Amino acid sequence: MRVLVLLMLIVYCIGVGVELAPTIRSGWNHVSASDLAANVSHALPEALAWPAQVYRSLAGGDTPAAKAP
């Protein structure tokens, strides 16, 4: 059971990293560290919710009403 929870945690963390990668890559060499941290903090809530986005896209609930801000 512990291995399963650990595996799920690892997959979740990798997914968050994949979601944040474009934000970090776009600002790594071009903005200051504080601006990069601000950009990452703005993108973090969406990155943490990646499992819900994947579920909605697989379930076919990818309508504009389902994407409420």
N, C-alpha and C positions, 0 to 999 in steps of 0.2 A: 504494500500500500504506500509506503514511504517513497519507493522508487517511482511509482506512478505520479504522486504529487510532485516530486522533484522533476520528473520529465515534463509535466505540464507547466511548471514554473519556468523551466529552461526554454520551452517553446514560446511561452508568453513573453519572456524577456527578449528573445531573439526577434519576435514580431514587433515589439516596441522599437527595437533598434532599427529594424527595416523601415518602419514608418518614419522614424526621425532622420534616417540617413540623407534624404534629399535636402532637408533643412540644414543639416550640419555641413553637408558637402558644398552647398551653394554659398555659405558664408564663411567657410573655414579660412580662406586666404584673403577675403575681401572686406571683412568687417572686424570691428574691435571685439574683444572678448565679451564685453558687457552687452554689445548688440547681439552677438551670437547667443549668449545666455537668454536674452530677452526673446529672441526668435524661437529658441528651443522651448522656453516656458510657454509661449503662445501655442506651439504645435503639440505640446505634451498631452493635453486632455484628449485630443483626437487620436494620438498615438496609443494612449492607454485603452482606448475603446475599440481597438482594431478587431477583437473577436466579435463584437456586435456588428460591425460593418461587414465582416465576412459572412456571418450568419444571415444578415439581411440580403446580401447579394445572392447567397445560395438558396434562400427561401423564396426569392422572387419579390421581396418587399422593397425593391429599390425604386420606389415611386417618389415623386417630389413631396408628397404628404408624409412619407416615412422619414424623410430627411429634415425634420424640424430642427431649427437652430438651437 
